[in-house]
């Protein structure tokens, strides 16, 4: 999910979908066939706009895999990848790139400033943090585990647990404002006097041999430091932030609650299509990986992913169970206990700050599994 120079990744924006059909009812996903045909998107508008939170990358496969790469049209200047939906060729899917294409806005801000957007890729902590003024509700999670890590040069440190970082002399570089760091400091995993919020995504200080621990993503920096930074060119060690207990759902497809309610008929068809699209990608990734790589070449900016790097991302998502079924066996589902624990934990963190969380906020306010097709699950190696 990040280039070594993935500037402002924590705040990279994502807003999703113009779906202007109205519906007050909320049929379950298993009623999608009655609502418009098996796999069809007949309850959706003629063009469905999906806004991702960064440059095109395999982590966004639930969106890109909705379109046959052979049928895709690219507007590299605008960062738009579009084409007829595989599930229903009568519907056009438009996937918009994030990052610089949206001015590095926060996902929720973009969702609230653009009425053409129905869903946005929003982390759990962002949803809780902005729940008072800009509430959102997640409807599908592409990743069951957050790929965010702290990483370091193993010739400098030999950490086996994040708590060991606090006992070291390392400077911990992170994006200022990232809530997970408040949690790690409170847990005693890092010290307040060793963190540096000036991180801009660059790995230069690590490559130069400085005693640093960097924020990154297990899907990206380890490969890039091994294969793309010849001055380093070796493995890094890392630990997942999720394993510390800060176990948010990252970049879950979310919408404004009133829009989610109004677009329930469409979501009952669209969400299962996204479930299946991501599974199709996991089972056969090469075509989408090549399409993403070619698209990035046409965009011609600092963030690039070769087909080989994309294959690495896919394998990490699979092998490290970042992409897997929910605890209920349904692909893309949220675990109720986990959501409650994280909502309560985040409310506690924000209580000590100037952040005003919605009064009486509960986990049920920020997510729903109602649009998922419970028969869709992912079997690795199928």
Legacy VTK file of the C-alpha trace (Angstrom):
# vtk DataFile Version 3.0
C-alpha trace
ASCII
DATASET POLYDATA
POINTS 382 float
0.000 0.000 0.000
2.860 2.400 -0.178
5.849 3.448 -2.199
8.956 4.370 -0.214
7.932 7.895 -1.106
4.257 7.366 -0.434
3.667 10.885 0.745
0.904 11.339 3.307
-0.312 7.756 3.015
-2.175 8.043 6.281
-4.214 10.908 4.874
-4.429 9.707 1.284
-7.984 10.132 0.242
-10.545 7.823 -1.099
-14.083 8.363 -1.924
-16.166 6.063 -3.995
-19.306 5.722 -6.026
-22.024 7.790 -7.616
-25.072 5.624 -7.219
-28.058 7.890 -7.590
-30.891 5.361 -7.486
-33.004 5.697 -4.367
-34.331 2.926 -2.181
-35.600 2.953 1.356
-35.624 -0.821 1.718
-32.415 -2.742 2.456
-32.653 -6.229 0.947
-30.096 -8.759 2.140
-27.411 -9.823 -0.300
-29.113 -13.153 -0.852
-32.054 -11.210 -2.315
-29.853 -9.664 -5.010
-31.112 -12.122 -7.624
-34.691 -11.028 -7.040
-33.594 -7.393 -7.149
-31.992 -7.635 -10.545
-30.719 -11.004 -11.633
-27.904 -13.286 -10.625
-24.753 -11.129 -10.564
-26.442 -8.217 -12.357
-26.164 -4.620 -11.198
-29.584 -3.544 -12.458
-30.387 -1.560 -9.289
-27.282 0.596 -9.772
-26.873 3.736 -11.883
-25.477 3.395 -15.383
-22.035 4.497 -14.160
-20.696 3.392 -10.795
-17.771 5.486 -9.579
-15.276 3.926 -7.185
-12.679 6.191 -5.586
-9.569 4.491 -4.258
-7.206 5.982 -1.701
-3.931 5.904 -3.630
-2.372 5.166 -6.979
-3.568 1.916 -8.604
-2.241 -1.081 -6.700
-3.149 -4.751 -6.101
-4.587 -3.923 -2.677
-7.447 -2.252 -4.608
-8.252 -5.379 -6.618
-11.880 -5.474 -5.444
-12.400 -2.385 -7.638
-10.067 -2.963 -10.582
-11.049 -6.604 -11.002
-14.662 -5.556 -11.590
-13.518 -4.600 -15.107
-12.060 -6.859 -17.802
-8.626 -5.307 -18.525
-9.193 -5.903 -22.236
-12.258 -3.635 -22.065
-10.766 -0.910 -19.863
-10.296 2.714 -20.890
-7.626 4.836 -19.200
-7.497 8.580 -18.616
-3.980 8.862 -17.226
-4.180 12.609 -16.608
-7.313 12.306 -14.484
-6.381 8.968 -12.934
-9.535 7.222 -14.154
-9.776 3.550 -15.129
-13.189 2.580 -16.479
-15.055 -0.041 -18.450
-18.128 -2.266 -18.500
-18.662 -4.327 -15.365
-17.884 -8.003 -15.808
-20.936 -8.762 -13.664
-23.190 -6.622 -15.853
-21.856 -5.051 -19.093
-24.769 -2.620 -19.054
-23.119 -0.862 -16.114
-19.902 1.141 -16.418
-17.455 0.934 -13.519
-15.247 3.993 -13.060
-12.305 3.570 -10.692
-10.665 6.814 -9.677
-7.126 6.975 -8.374
-6.390 8.781 -5.121
-3.249 10.422 -3.784
-2.223 13.391 -5.939
-5.331 13.042 -8.117
-7.451 14.137 -5.160
-4.938 16.480 -3.562
-4.051 13.930 -0.851
-7.364 14.646 0.818
-8.688 12.511 3.624
-11.113 9.878 2.364
-14.025 11.082 4.448
-13.552 14.703 3.444
-13.694 13.758 -0.205
-16.792 11.649 0.356
-18.557 14.619 1.924
-17.413 17.133 -0.681
-18.392 15.168 -3.788
-21.983 14.030 -4.208
-20.962 11.703 -7.026
-19.359 9.428 -4.441
-21.229 6.705 -2.604
-18.444 4.726 -0.939
-14.919 5.542 0.191
-12.007 3.450 1.394
-11.914 4.450 5.066
-9.944 2.997 7.980
-11.809 2.151 11.174
-9.948 4.793 13.160
-10.835 7.501 10.651
-14.488 6.480 10.795
-14.536 6.765 14.588
-12.505 9.973 14.650
-14.813 11.819 12.258
-18.066 10.216 13.424
-19.495 13.404 14.891
-19.381 15.710 11.878
-18.778 13.285 8.987
-20.198 9.864 9.894
-19.537 6.891 7.622
-20.603 3.250 7.510
-18.424 0.452 6.100
-20.077 -2.203 3.926
-17.164 -4.396 2.756
-13.580 -4.911 3.909
-11.072 -5.994 1.245
-8.423 -6.802 3.869
-8.946 -8.676 7.107
-5.603 -7.505 8.484
-3.948 -4.107 8.234
-0.673 -4.459 6.269
0.884 -1.489 8.075
4.177 -2.297 9.782
7.120 -0.854 11.603
10.296 -1.956 9.803
14.029 -1.780 10.428
17.423 -2.942 9.243
18.114 -6.321 10.935
21.827 -5.485 11.069
20.868 -2.641 13.439
18.162 -4.232 15.591
16.758 -7.642 16.460
13.240 -6.914 17.690
10.932 -9.875 18.210
8.119 -7.803 19.721
7.115 -4.169 19.324
7.604 -3.603 23.033
11.345 -4.061 22.476
11.418 -0.919 20.354
10.866 1.190 23.484
14.026 -0.222 25.055
16.149 0.740 22.033
17.842 3.925 20.858
15.935 3.881 17.563
14.144 6.926 16.211
10.651 5.857 15.128
9.551 7.714 12.005
5.827 7.981 11.293
3.241 10.253 9.678
2.185 12.950 12.146
-1.366 12.424 13.374
-1.463 8.642 12.948
-3.641 7.349 15.788
-1.870 4.006 16.032
1.205 5.792 17.398
-0.820 7.233 20.299
-1.867 3.666 21.047
1.683 2.268 20.872
2.948 5.020 23.169
0.147 4.368 25.667
0.934 0.644 25.534
4.605 1.293 26.197
5.662 -0.245 22.878
7.443 2.973 21.913
8.513 5.997 23.927
7.128 9.454 23.293
10.664 10.835 23.233
11.777 8.544 20.410
9.009 9.168 17.875
9.424 11.583 14.980
6.278 12.640 13.129
8.149 14.216 10.215
8.152 11.012 8.156
7.309 11.701 4.494
7.424 8.136 3.202
11.089 8.203 2.200
13.368 5.307 3.211
16.549 7.300 2.683
17.474 7.450 6.363
17.251 3.685 6.693
19.232 3.145 3.473
21.868 5.578 4.768
22.346 3.380 7.852
20.758 5.634 10.454
19.290 3.984 13.588
15.668 4.321 12.553
12.438 2.342 12.606
10.063 3.306 9.799
6.348 3.143 9.229
5.539 1.155 6.096
3.476 -1.641 4.587
4.380 -5.318 4.485
3.067 -5.439 0.923
5.457 -2.802 -0.364
8.633 -1.634 1.392
10.269 -5.048 1.978
10.145 -5.790 -1.761
11.244 -2.327 -2.805
14.161 -2.221 -0.385
15.327 -5.610 -1.613
14.862 -5.074 -5.354
14.615 -1.366 -6.132
17.046 0.292 -3.721
20.412 -1.013 -4.844
22.184 0.935 -2.069
20.349 -1.308 0.395
19.392 -4.436 -1.538
18.650 -6.814 1.323
15.882 -7.901 3.628
14.326 -5.811 6.354
12.650 -7.069 9.488
9.212 -5.880 10.478
6.255 -6.368 12.790
2.607 -5.772 11.950
0.998 -2.987 13.939
-2.174 -5.099 13.968
-0.400 -7.662 16.131
0.025 -5.037 18.864
-3.727 -5.033 19.423
-4.385 -1.999 17.221
-6.429 -4.132 14.867
-8.417 -1.781 12.661
-9.953 -2.723 9.328
-7.934 -0.799 6.730
-9.455 0.962 3.738
-12.913 -0.585 4.105
-15.409 0.464 1.458
-17.672 2.909 3.280
-20.361 5.472 2.607
-22.369 8.190 4.249
-25.081 6.449 6.322
-27.959 8.143 4.513
-26.521 7.215 1.122
-25.930 3.618 2.229
-29.593 3.438 3.203
-30.790 5.094 0.006
-28.619 2.866 -2.194
-29.363 -0.411 -0.419
-30.759 -2.113 -3.541
-27.621 -1.307 -5.502
-25.300 -2.284 -2.651
-27.055 -5.625 -2.325
-25.797 -6.300 -5.858
-22.566 -4.318 -5.937
-21.015 -5.624 -2.716
-21.299 -9.298 -3.737
-19.819 -8.337 -7.125
-16.863 -6.788 -5.301
-16.521 -9.858 -3.091
-16.336 -12.083 -6.150
-14.065 -9.728 -8.095
-11.443 -9.764 -5.368
-11.613 -13.545 -5.044
-11.245 -13.855 -8.817
-8.165 -11.655 -8.584
-6.671 -13.707 -5.755
-7.181 -16.910 -7.746
-5.874 -15.502 -11.042
-3.992 -12.207 -10.545
-1.781 -11.864 -13.604
-4.102 -9.954 -15.948
-5.108 -7.372 -13.350
-1.509 -7.033 -12.129
-0.345 -6.334 -15.676
-3.178 -3.858 -16.204
-2.290 -1.989 -13.013
1.383 -1.891 -13.955
0.622 -0.644 -17.472
-1.771 1.956 -16.093
0.898 3.309 -13.748
3.349 3.586 -16.636
0.798 5.726 -18.484
0.216 7.844 -15.382
3.995 8.419 -15.347
4.400 9.640 -11.789
6.723 8.678 -8.950
4.698 5.635 -7.863
5.201 2.569 -10.046
4.571 -1.155 -9.575
6.143 -3.668 -11.942
4.256 -6.906 -12.669
6.840 -8.664 -10.501
6.206 -6.280 -7.609
2.466 -6.699 -8.054
2.882 -10.477 -7.896
4.772 -10.012 -4.624
1.923 -7.906 -3.207
-0.573 -10.601 -4.182
1.508 -13.331 -2.555
1.914 -11.379 0.677
-1.806 -10.679 0.834
-2.431 -14.395 0.435
0.406 -15.906 2.478
0.062 -13.509 5.418
-3.753 -13.861 5.410
-4.315 -10.171 4.799
-6.953 -11.278 2.315
-9.024 -14.081 3.759
-12.516 -14.828 4.996
-13.977 -13.099 8.013
-14.334 -14.989 11.276
-17.815 -16.054 10.169
-16.434 -17.631 6.984
-17.844 -14.883 4.758
-15.439 -13.066 2.474
-15.249 -9.343 3.253
-17.128 -9.431 6.568
-16.463 -7.500 9.752
-16.163 -9.258 13.112
-18.636 -7.748 15.602
-16.452 -8.280 18.685
-13.398 -6.822 16.981
-15.352 -3.787 15.803
-16.727 -3.192 19.286
-13.293 -3.547 20.883
-11.674 -1.167 18.409
-14.505 1.362 18.606
-14.266 1.408 22.408
-10.457 1.575 22.286
-10.479 4.464 19.813
-13.080 6.392 21.771
-10.775 6.077 24.781
-7.784 7.358 22.809
-9.685 10.322 21.383
-11.180 11.168 24.768
-7.794 12.572 25.751
-7.581 14.829 22.723
-9.588 17.593 21.072
-11.320 15.051 18.818
-15.080 15.012 19.342
-16.500 11.555 18.659
-20.257 11.221 18.033
-22.205 11.077 21.276
-23.205 7.510 22.109
-21.260 6.062 19.174
-21.357 2.276 18.901
-19.652 -0.115 16.502
-22.984 -0.765 14.804
-23.006 2.864 13.707
-19.876 2.486 11.582
-20.272 -0.858 9.797
-22.745 -3.395 8.448
-22.488 -6.899 6.991
-26.001 -6.773 5.536
-25.002 -6.396 1.880
-22.495 -9.266 1.806
-23.421 -12.516 0.103
-22.841 -15.077 2.899
-22.299 -17.844 0.348
-19.163 -16.157 -1.022
-15.934 -17.331 0.582
-12.301 -17.592 -0.444
-10.493 -20.917 -0.519
-6.763 -20.395 -1.011
-5.381 -22.398 -3.877
-8.807 -23.167 -5.294
LINES 1 383
382 0 1 2 3 4 5 6 7 8 9 10 11 12 13 14 15 16 17 18 19 20 21 22 23 24 25 26 27 28 29 30 31 32 33 34 35 36 37 38 39 40 41 42 43 44 45 46 47 48 49 50 51 52 53 54 55 56 57 58 59 60 61 62 63 64 65 66 67 68 69 70 71 72 73 74 75 76 77 78 79 80 81 82 83 84 85 86 87 88 89 90 91 92 93 94 95 96 97 98 99 100 101 102 103 104 105 106 107 108 109 110 111 112 113 114 115 116 117 118 119 120 121 122 123 124 125 126 127 128 129 130 131 132 133 134 135 136 137 138 139 140 141 142 143 144 145 146 147 148 149 150 151 152 153 154 155 156 157 158 159 160 161 162 163 164 165 166 167 168 169 170 171 172 173 174 175 176 177 178 179 180 181 182 183 184 185 186 187 188 189 190 191 192 193 194 195 196 197 198 199 200 201 202 203 204 205 206 207 208 209 210 211 212 213 214 215 216 217 218 219 220 221 222 223 224 225 226 227 228 229 230 231 232 233 234 235 236 237 238 239 240 241 242 243 244 245 246 247 248 249 250 251 252 253 254 255 256 257 258 259 260 261 262 263 264 265 266 267 268 269 270 271 272 273 274 275 276 277 278 279 280 281 282 283 284 285 286 287 288 289 290 291 292 293 294 295 296 297 298 299 300 301 302 303 304 305 306 307 308 309 310 311 312 313 314 315 316 317 318 319 320 321 322 323 324 325 326 327 328 329 330 331 332 333 334 335 336 337 338 339 340 341 342 343 344 345 346 347 348 349 350 351 352 353 354 355 356 357 358 359 360 361 362 363 364 365 366 367 368 369 370 371 372 373 374 375 376 377 378 379 380 381
